[in-house]
Amino acid sequence: MDKKKAAERLQELRQQLSFHAHRYYVLDDPVIADGEYDQLFRELLEYEQQFPDLITPDSPSQRVGGAPLDRFEEARHSAPMLSLDNIFDQDELLDFTAKIQRYLQSEATISYAVEPKLDGLAVELIYEHGVLRQGATRGDGLVGEDITVQLQTVQAIPLKLLGEGLDIPERLVVRGEVFLPRQGFFELNQQREEQGEPLFANPRNAAAGSLRQLDPKVTASRPLSFFVYAVAEPTLTPCSDLEELFFWLGRLGFRVNPLITFCQTHEEIRAQYDYLQQVRHDLGYEIDGMVIKVSDFGLQQRLGNTARAPRWAVAWKFPAVQATTVISDVLFQVGRTGAVTPVAVLEPVNVGGVMVQRASLHNRDEIERKGLLIGDTVLVQRAGDVIPEVIKPIVDRRTGSEQPIEFPVRCPECAHPLVRPEGEAVTRCVNGHCPAQRLQSLIYFAGKSGLDIDGLGRRNMEQLVESGLVEDIPDIFNLKHEDLAVLDGWGEKSAEKAIASIEKAKTTSLSRFIGALGVRYVGEVTAELLSRHFASLDELTAATREDFLEVEGIGEQAAASLVDYFSDSSTMEMLNRLLQLGMVIVVPETADNPLDGHVFLFTGTLDKMSRNEAKQLVKEQGGQVVSGISKRVTHLVAGEKGGSKLKKAAAMGIPVLEQDDFFRLVGKPV
């Protein structure tokens, strides 16, 4: 056959195979026998082998996996892949919906999409002109890993979109969950056991491990599946809400979960929760709760997001899986902030597919409140199906041999006297030179919550500290290839990889750097607020308590902690060393934001939108919002019953905007 006819036949085969794969893997309704499909696939492979230049990215042959990768490349998301806030009971559901009504200043009925929350791995898929061009993991929400060739092997993910005649954007970014069905998980572990390989603890770990294989042929050998749950930019679709979107995505060839429902009342949402909880163990895949989303895209946009999660969605988690075991001992661990945490050493027990051997007891008060003793038989659960927790002792099983849990009076690491600050439940080591605190700070700085330096996980960091190569954060950036390559368990390649990752970490954003420092009371959200407020690291370190309190969302504790941290000479010495070693702190450009440099304060009640919505508008356009009047305020927005702030603004010469003036300024119709 000549090349022209081969190209025509290949196009026919690709269309037929894509159609039948969709019927089998997405609709679960095949219309031909497996043998007929295999025959068509063999014919495709024969033509592509004869004419390799005719192979296209959407060819079903690409699902078998190509050559192994050397490493994963970064993939930046066009819009953040945010986390979800969790709720655990009906009262919290009522709080969630009430907050939405208050924020929107509306009592109108709202439609909610209710979806099973799959226990898999969130991914992003980018289609250009209907063809899959890139797939990525969630990563830190802003940047993930490019796993395109691995995702191409997942049969339920369309390589080319269906829906001829539909209005498909030139570039469509969809998001969904890759998961391993229960049967596939069982068979995979059975195979690994026969081959003498370690077993996967649960289907989620197996799915994540399968997608992060550098050899895509390994991924192709795993029976992964996929459900779509969102698009990154709903305005680019012809849909106005999630109900229309799921129908549209289904026509494009995506697998949409059939258990998605739409509810308008708390009773309907609760009924669906009860139903999913009842059938969860009968499903062919793991779920650990359900997701509740405002369906209307216009309302989603009005509600917006916090720094880490959308305001219009929440995950209602199922009650944790429980088991009984025995507390054989209690250890005391010292964290990076000096907090001494009691940890129960448990007789190993399987809790929902995970072998649990330790669980946090939180603090002395919790131990006394629960009445725990060493030797107790206890009820253990994984909170949110994840975190091990001791619920209570089973008193009836006590034999009299149990021993009280003695809380130490001195730090178990440095022997410094422990203190319990007034009003706090936590006992602390206040020795700033405590080796345990320093180690935990180093682990945090290099870990996922910090700069995410590949190759410097907990065990490796412990090894570097023990060997004397790292004592403080700047020492990380002084490490050399020859220092690492000779360490036990390392070698040339792992040393090279770690040094490259360290070099890459030298350039980071201000928000990520602040978060990596591990300042007490300063987490990811607070770090983001600080990076938006202060123009540079120098400005941040020179800020006073009053300056920090002007940042909306930062309270007394965080402000005091920041002042203490940056007024410490050892902190400033450490920061100077980092800069001398080539650390570059990147501050996001805000020049294109119309409200850049403007600081707003609101007073009184707005009648055309809620105050929260107005604040969000300011932030989206580069402005800042503060909660108290000061010389930094550039505009006071006055609603009804403005109060004393109006007089103070007049005395300080601060311009006052009426509501209509404000709406014109932010580009909203009056």
N, C-alpha and C positions, 0 to 999 in steps of 0.2 A: 504493500500500500504506500502511495506517495505521501509526502508530508502534509499536503493540503487536506487530503481525505482523512489522514490520521488526526489532524487538528479538529476537523468536524466531528469525527467519531468520539474523540476525547471529550469534547464539549457535551455531547449527548450522554456519555457515560458519567461525567461529573454531575450532571443534572439528575440523572436517574439514581445514582448512588446517594446523593445528598437528600433526595426525596425519600428514599427508602430508609436511610439512617434516621431521618426526622420522624418517620412513622414508627420506627422501632424504639429509638432511645428517648424521644420526647413525648410522643403520643401513646407509646406502649400499645400500638395497634398495627403490626406489620401486615403487608398485603402480598408479600412473596416469601417463599421458604428461604431458610438460611443458605442452603446450597445454591439457590439462584443468585442470591446477593454475592456469595463468594465467587461465583463464575464471572459476574460483571466486574468484580474487583480485580480478579486475575487478569482479565482482558485490559483493564485500565493500566495495570502495572506493566504489562507487556508493551503496550504502545509508549508509555513514558520511558521505559528502558531503551526502546529503539530511538525515541526522539526526546532526549532529556531536556532540550531547550523549550519544550512545550509544557513542562510542568508549571503549574500556577499555584499561588499561595492558598487558594481555596480548594485544591485537589484533595479528595479523600485519602490519597496516598501519604499526605503530610501528617496524618494521624499516627503513623507507626513510629515516629520519632526519628530525628536526624542524628548528626554527629554530636558527641558530648561537648559541653561548653567548658571553657577554662574557669569562668566565674560568672556571676550575675551582674548585669549592668543596672544602674539606677534608672528608675522611671518616675518622673514627677507628675503628680496628678493635676489635671486642669482645674479641679475644684477639690477641696479637702475631703477625704473619706473620714468622717467624724465617728466617734464612738457614740454609744447610746447610754443615757442615764437609766438606772434600774429602779423598778418598784417591786414590792413583794406582797402587797395585800390590797384589798378593796379600798381601804382608807386612802392609801397612796394613789390609787387610780382616781379617786374623787379629787384629791389635791391637784393631780396633773391636769384634769379637764377643767377644774375651777381656775387654775392659773392661766390656761389658754383663754377662757372666757374673759377674765379680768384684763389680760394683755390686749385682747382685741376690742375690749369694751363693748361686748355684744352678748346677747342672750339667745341668739339665733341657734337653731339646731345645726350641729356639725357632724359630718359623716367621717367615720374613722375606718381605715383599712386595718384589718387584724390578720397578721400572718404568723405561721409557725416560725419560731426562732431556731434555725438549724445550727447544729453544733459542728461547723465546718470551718472553712477558710474563706474570708472575703476577698474577692478579686475584682479588678477593673478590666473591661474589654473595650478596645477602641476599634471601631469599624470606619473605614474610609471608602466611600463609594460602594458600601455594602459588603466589603471584604474585611475580614479580621486582620488588622495590621499590628496590633500590640496588645499584650495582656500583662498585668502586673499584680503583685500582692499589695495589700493595704499599707504595709510598712508602718511608718510613724503617722500615717494619715496625710502627710504632704508628699513624701517620697517613698516609693516602694521598690521592689525588685522586678526587673523585666523577666518574666517567665513565659514569654510568648510561645516558644517551641514546646514547652511542657503543656500549656493550656490547649494547644492545637490537638493534643492527643486525647482530650476529653470529648467523648463522642456526643454528649448532650450540648456542647457549645458549637453553634453553627459557624463554619468557616466562611460561608457566604450567606447573606440574609435572603430569606424568601420574601413573599408578599409582593409579587410583581404588580405594578400599578399603584402601590401605596406610596405616600409622600415620605420618603426616607431622606433624612439630612445627609449632606455630603460627608459629615463626620458625626458619628453617633458614639457616645461613651456610655456603656451600660455597666451595671454592677450587680454582683450576685454572689452566691455561696457555692464553692466546690466542696463536695462531701463524699464520704465513702459509705455506701449502703451497708447495713448490718451484715447481710450475707457475704458481701465482698470482703468485709473486715474479718469475718470468721474464717473464710477460705484463705485469705492472705496470711493470717496468723498460723493457720494449720500448715501452710506451705513453709513458713519461716521456721516453725518448730521442727518439721521434718529435715530442714537443711541446717539445723543447729544454730539458727540466727536468733537474736533477742526479739521477743514479741512486742508488738505495739500495745500501749496501755489502753488506748481507746480509739474509736474511729476518727476523732478530730486529729489526734497526733499522727495517725496513719495518713490522713489526707494531706496535712501540712508537710510531712516528711516526703510524701510522694511528689508533691509539686516542687519541692526544693532539691530535687535530684538534678545534678549537673548533666547526667546522661538521660535525655528525654525518652530513650527506649525503656528505661526503668519505669518512668511515669506512665508510658503507654501500656505497660504490663499490669497496671493497677486499675481496678474497675471503678474509677471515679465518675461522679455525676455532677449535675449543676442545676440550680434554680436561679432565675433572674429575680431581682427585687427592686431595682431602681435604675434611673438614668441620671447622669451627672448634671445635665442641663435640660430640665423639662420644657423650657420655653422653646427649644429647638424641635420639639415633637408637635404633632397636631392634636395633642391631648390636653385637657384642662384639669384632670384629676387622675388619681391612681387607678380607678376602675377602668377608665378609658385607656390608660397606659398599659395595664396588664393585658387587655384584649388586643391592643395594637402590637405589643411585644410578642404575644403568642402567634399572631399572624406573620411576624417576621421570622419565626422559626425558633424562638426561645422557649425553654421549658418553664412554665409558670406553675407554682404550687397550687394544686386544686383545692387545698384547704383554706385559701385566702377568702375571707368574708368581709362584708362591709356592715358596720354597726352605727347606730345613732344614739343609743342609750347605754347607761351603765349596766343595765340588766342584760342587754344583748352581748356586751363585751364580756361580762362575767360568765354568761352561759357558754360562750365560745372558749373561754379559759378553762372552764370545768370540762368541756368536751375534749379539748386537746390534752388535758392532763389525764383524762380517762383512756384515750386511745394512743398516747405517746409510745407505750411499749409494744403496740401492735403495728406501728408504722415500720416501713422498710429502712428507716434512717433515724438518727438521733435528733431529738429536739430538747432544748432545756428551758423553754418558755415560749412566749409569743411577743411579737412586736406590734405596738399600736401606733398608727400614724394618722395625722390629719390628712384626709384624702385630697382636698382642694389645693392645687399648686399656688393659687393666689394667696390663700391663707398661710401656706407654708412660707412664702416669701415675706409676708408681713411679720410672721412670728420670728423668722431668722434663727440664728444659732448663738450659743454661748461659745467660749473659746474651745470647748471640747465636744459639744453635743448639740444637736438640733433641739429647739424648744418644742417642735411640733411632733416629736416622736419619743417613745419610751419603750423599754423592754420590761415586760412583766415576767419575772423569773419563777419557775416552778420551785416548790419546796425542795430543800437539799436532800440528797440521798443519804441515808443513815445506816450505821452499823455499830456493833458493840465490840470493845476491846479492853485491854488493861493498861493503865499507866504504870510503866516499870521504873521510871525515873523522871526527874525534872532537871533540865539544864537552864542556865541563865546566860542569854546572849546580849552583848552590848552593841547597840546600833550606832549609826553615824552621828546622831544628835545626842548620844550619851544615854538614851533610854535603855534601861535594863529590862528585857522581856523574858518571862519564864516560858519555857518550851517543854511540853510534855513529850517524853519518849514513850511511844506506844508499841505494844506487841503488833507486828504488821497485820493489817486488815485491808481487805478489798472493799473500797467504798465507791460504788458506781463505776467500776472498771479501772479504778486507780488504786495502787497499793499505797496506803497511808501508814507512815511510821512516826511522824511527828506532827504536833499541832500546837499553835500558839495558845497560851493561857492568858495573854494580854497584860495583866498586872496583878498586884497583890489583892486589890479589892475584888477582882473577878474570882480569884481562887477562893477567897473567904465567902463571897456571896454564894458560890456554887457548892462550897463545902467539900472541896476536892482533897484527896489524900493519895500519897504514893501507894500503889497496889490496888487502887479502886478499879472495879469494872465500870466503864463509862460508855455513854452514848456519844458517838462521833458522827459528824456530818460534814459534807463539803458544801459550804455556803455558796449559793449560786452555782452549785455543781462544780465548784472549783477549789475554794480555800478550805483546808481541813480545820475543824473547830470542835472542841469538846463541849457538849451541851450540858451534861449533868452526870453525876455518879449514880449508879444503880445500887442504892443503899442496902437493899435486901441481899445482895451478894457479898457483903462484907464478912470477913472471917475473924477480924480482930487483929490481924497481922499488919494492917495498913499503918503507914507512918505519915505524920504531918509534913507539909511542904515548908521547909525553913527558907525564908527569904534572906539573902545575904545582906550584911551591913557594909561590906566593902566590895569594890568593883572586882568581879571575878577575873579581870584581865590585868589591871594595874594596881589593885589593892588600895586605891584611893577611896576615902569614905564616901558612901552614897548619900544622896539627899533626895528628899521629896518636896519640891516646891509647894508652897501653900496654894490650895485650890486645884492642884493637879493630881491625877490618879497614878501618874508614872513616876517611878523612882529612877534617878539619873546619876551617872558618873559625870562630875563637872570638871574633871581633869582634861584640859584641852590637849594634852599630850598623850592621852590614853591610846595605846597602839591599836586597840580594837576599833575605836572610833575612826582613827586615821585610815585603817584598812577598809572599813565600810564606806568611808567617803571616797576612797580611790575606786572601789568597786562600783559605786554609784556613778561617779564621774565618767568612767569608761563604759558603763553599761547602757542598756536600752533606754533608760530614762535620762541618761546623760548624753555624751557625744557619740554613743554607739560605736565604739572602736572595735572592729572585727579582730578577733584573736586575743582580746584582753577581757575574757569573761572572768567569773568569780574565781575559778580554780587557778587559772593562769596568773591572775593578779595576786592571789595568795602566794603563789610560787615566787613571783617577782619581789614581793615584800620580804619573804623568808630569805631569799638569796642576797638581799641588800641592794638590789638594782633600783628599787623604787621605794622612796620614803615619803615623798610628797608629790602633789599633782604635776609640777613642772618636770619631775624626773621622768615621767612618761615620755615626754618629748625629747629627752636626752638619750633614749634607748637607741642602740645601734644593732645592725643585723648580726654582728659577731657576738653581741651580748646574749641574744636570744637563741641563736642556732645551736649553741653548745649546751643549752639547758636540757634536762631530762624530759623526754616526751616531745621535744620540739623538732628541730631539723631545718634544713635550708629553706624549703618551700613555706613552711608555717611561719618562719622568721621573716621571710620576704613579704608574705601577705600581711603580717601584723605591722611591719614598718611602713608599708604602703598605706594602710588604714590610718596609722598615727599621723602620717604626713597629710593625708586628706582631712583629718579632723582638726588640723591647725586653722582651717578656715571654716567658721561656723557663724550662725546668726546670733544676734544679741540675746534673743529669747531663749534659744537652746543653751547658750553658754550660762545664762543666769540659772536656768533650771538645773544644769549639770553641777553647779557649785554646791547644791544641796543645802542651801540656807534654810534654817528651821522656819516653818510656816510658809515657805515659798515653793509651791508646786508648779506644775506646767501652766495652769491658768494664770496664776499670779505673775509668773515670769513673762507671759505674753502681754499682760497689762503693763508691766514695767517697761518692756521693750517698745511699746507704742507711745509711752509717755515721755521717756528720756531719750535724747537724741544720740547718746554715745555712752560707752562704758565710763568715761571720765565724769560725765554729768551724773550718772547713776551713783558712782562711788562718793561723789561730793554732796549728795542730797542729804537734807536734814529730815528729822522726823515729820515736820510739818509738810515738807515736799512730798514725802511718801503718802501721807494721809490725804493729800489732794488728788491722788489717783483713785478714781472710783473703783471700789471692790477691794481695796486694801485697808485693813483695820489696824487697831492699836498693836496687836500682837506681832503681825508681820512687819509693821513699820519699826517697832522697837528692835525686832530681830535683825532687820536689815542694817539699822544704824550700828548695832553692836558688832555685826559681822564686818562691815566696811571700816569701822573705826579701829579695828584690831590691826596693829602694825604687821603681824605675821601674814594677815590676809593681803595687805597691800604689797608686801614683799613678794608673796606668791604670784599675785597678778602681774607685777612688774617683770618677774622672771619669765612668765608665760609670754608676755609681749616681746621680751628680748629674744626668746626662742623662736619667734616668727608667728605667734598666734595672731590671727586676723579676725576681728569681730565685725561682721557685716551688719549694717543697719539698713532695713528695707527702704527703698526709695518711696517717697510720698509726694513727689513734686506734681504728679498728675491729679492728686486729690484736691478738689476745690476748697475744702475746709481745712487744709493743712495749716497748722499754726494757730487755729482758732480754738478757744477753750470756752465751752458752754456750761451754763448753770441754769437749771430749770426751777421755777417756783410756781405754785398754784396748780390748778387743774386745766388740762387741755381738753377741748370739747370735740376736736375732729380726729384725734387719735390718742392712744394712751401715751403716758410719759415714757414708758419703756420703748415703744415704737419710735418715738421722737429721738431718744438717745441712740437707738440703733442706727437711725438714718445719719446722725452726726458721725458716728464711728465709721460707718461704711464709706463716708466721703472724706475720711482722713482727719476729722476733728476729734477733740477730746471732750469728755464730760466729767465734771467734778461735782462733789456733793456739798461743798462749802464755799462761801464767797471769799475771795482773796484778790490780790493785785494781778494774778495770772489770768483771771476771767476776762475774756474779750466780749462776751455777749451774755446777757441775762434774758432768758425767754420767760415771759410772764403770762401765765394763764389766769383763770379766775381765782380770787382770794390769794393773791400773791404773797402777802405777809411782809415781815420785816426786811426780807432780802431786797425788796424794792427800794426802801429808804437807804440801806447800806450801799446799794449800787449807785444811787444818785449821789451820795456823799463822796464816793470814790471815782465818780466820772465814768462808770461802766455803762456802755450803751444798753438800752432795754429794748427788746424786740417784742412786739405784740405777736399773737399767734399767726396772723396772716403774713406778717413780715417774715417770720421764721419759715413758713411754708414756701414762700417765694424764694428764700435764700437756698433751701435744699431742693428746689425744683419740683415741688408738689403743687397741684392745683389748689387754689384758694376756695 
